[in-house]
């Protein structure tokens, strides 16, 4: 009799538990899609065009940059760099509108560094550019510019008014990140220290000729890593 009472008590105690709905595991929240990278706008140098970036842009695509975030911009290379800067401002606004991004990264070669610096300093470009990269840029002029004519060449000559104004005060103004690459073997932009900017991350490459920068694998990897690091990974 006592055993029967105990058994009945156990059954009664278990009934409320049996009536409870089975607990269901809360599904893990879906992984958020990684934010797309900033669009990269490539700016070529004198007497060139956007095709100079074919190799580097291809490497960016192979490393996961969407094709619609890479812009190999072309412009008339012999016009004043101030004029080019105005056209660059229009291009960057177009890229931002097309992609919905808030900022771009600028990767420049040679003279392309000058118009883009003018944009950053004088056309309020700093608010729209995260990282600025100069490969073999004649930031303080080069004697090779005496061998060509036109406004752009005159502006690249050491001591030109354009360069004096561009380099006056802060050479790397605003909140954008600045980085330069130079080579001791560059026979076009020399001396090599003409590339160096106060306040930038200044890098010395191996023995590269001037036109080799955009296609060099080691330069690409360093530029990619600098861009991908974002503001948190950069030091000024």
N, C-alpha and C positions, 0 to 999 in steps of 0.2 A: 504493500500500500504506500509506504513511504517512498519507495523507488518510483512508483508511478507518479507521485506528486512532483518528485524532482524532475522527471522527464517532461511533464506537462509545463512546469515552470520554465524550463529551458526553451521549449517551443514557443511559449507566449513571449518570452524575452526576445526571441529572434524574429518574430513576425514583423515588428516595426522596421527592422533593418531590411527585411526582404521586400517591404513595400516601398523603400526609398528608391528613387530612380538611380540607375547606374551612373556614376560620375564619368564624364567624357573628358578626354584629354584636350586641353586648350591648344589648338593648332598654333605652331610657331608663326609669328608674323612673316609675311613674304619678304624676302630680302629686297631691300630697296635697290633699284637699279643705280649703278654708279653714275654720277653726274658726268656729262660729256666734257671733254677738255675744252679749254679756251680755243677759239679759232686761231690758227696761225696764219699771219699774213707775211708773205715773203717779199722783200724789197731788194731788187737787183741793183747793180751798179751802172756806171757809165758805159755806153755803147753795148748794152746787153738787153735781155728781156726775161720774162718769167720762166722761160725754159731752162735757165741756168740752175733752177731748183728741182729739176726732174728727179735726180737721184735722191736728194734729201727728202723730198715729199714722198717718194716711193718708200723710203725707209720708215717715215712716220706712219704711213698706211700699214706697212707690215707689222709695226709695233702697236697697232690698235687704234690709231687716230682715224676717225671716219673721214672719208673723202670730202664730205661737205663741210669739214672744219679746216681745210687746207686751201689757201688762196695764193696762187702764184701770180701776183699782180705785175702788170707791165705798164710802163709809162715812157714818154719821150726823154731819153737820158741826157739830151744836150740842153734842155731848158734850165732855167735857174732852179736851184734846190728849193727856194722859197715857193716857187710855182708848183713844183712837185709835191711839196708838203701840203699845199692846199688840196691838190688832187688826192693825196693819200688820206686826208681827213674825210673826203667824200667816200672813198673806198671803205674806210673803216666803219663809217656810219652805215653804209650799205651792208657790210658783213654782219654787223651787230643786229640790224633789223632782220636780216634773212635768217640768222641763227637763233635769235632770242638771247644771245649771250650778253653779259654786261661788260666784258673786257676781251681784248685780243692779246696775243703774244706777237711781237714783231721780231722777225729774223731777217737781218740785213747783211748784204755783202758790199764791201768797198764803199763807193759814194752813196749807196742806199742808206748808210748810217747817218749821213748829214741831213738829208731831207726829213728823215724820221725823227732825228733829234730836234730839228726846227719845229716839227709838229708837236713834240712833247713840250718844248719850252715855250713856244709862242702861240700855239693854236689850241691850248687847253687839252692836249692829247693825253696828259698824265692820268686823267680820270678814266680813260678808256683803254689803257695799256697796263697789263700786269708786268710781263717780262719783255725787255728790249735787249736784243742780241746784236752785236756788231762783229762781223767777221772781216778782218783786214780793212777796217775803216780808217780813212785818212782824217782822223778827228782833229789833228793839228796841222794838216796839210802834207803835201808830198811834192817833191821836185818834179815828179813825172807829169804833173799837171801843166808844166810849162811847155810840154811837147804837144799839147792839143789846144784847140781854141773853143770859143763860145762861153756863154755865161757860167755853165756848170764847171768847166775846167778852171776858169778864172777864180771861182769860189774855192776850189780845192788847193790853191797855191798858198804856201806858208805866208802868214801875215795878211791874208785877204781880209777885207772888212767883214765879209760873211762869217769867216771863222773866228775873227776877233769878237764879234758880237755873240756868236753861238757859244763861245767858251768863257765869256765874261761871267763873273760871279760863280754860281754853282754849276758845275759841268754835268751834274746828274740830278736835276731838280725834280721835285714832286715825290710821289710815293711809289712810282714804278721801280721795278728791279732792273738794274743795268749790269750787263756783262760784256766783256770784249775778249776777242781772241786775236793774237798776232803771231808772226813767225819770223825768225831771224833770216830766213831764206827768201822772203818776199822782196822781189826786185822792183815792184811797182809802188807799193806804199812803204816808204822808208824815210828816216830810220824807223825801226820797229816800234819804238816808244811813242811815235806819233799816234798810235792807236789807243794808248792808255788814257783812261779818264779818271779823274779824282772822284772817289765815291762809288766806282764800279767794281765788280769782281773781274779783275784783269788776269787773263790766262795767256800763257806762252805755249804755243803749239810746237810740234816738231818741225823739221825742215820742210816747209810747204811753200810752193810757189803761189802767187797771188790768186790765180784762177782755180787752184786746187781745193780751196776751202769748202765750197758748197758740196763737193762730191766726196770729201774725205770721210771715211768710216769713223775714225776716232773723234773727229770734230763733231760729227752727227751725234754720237753717243753722249758726248759732254753737253751739247746743246739740248738734246732731248732730256737728259737728267736735270739740267738746270731749269728748264721750263716746267717739267713735271713736279719738281720739288715744291712749287708754289711759294707764296710769301713766307710760310712757316719754316721752309727749309733753306731760306736764303739769308745771307749775311751781307751787310753793307759796310 
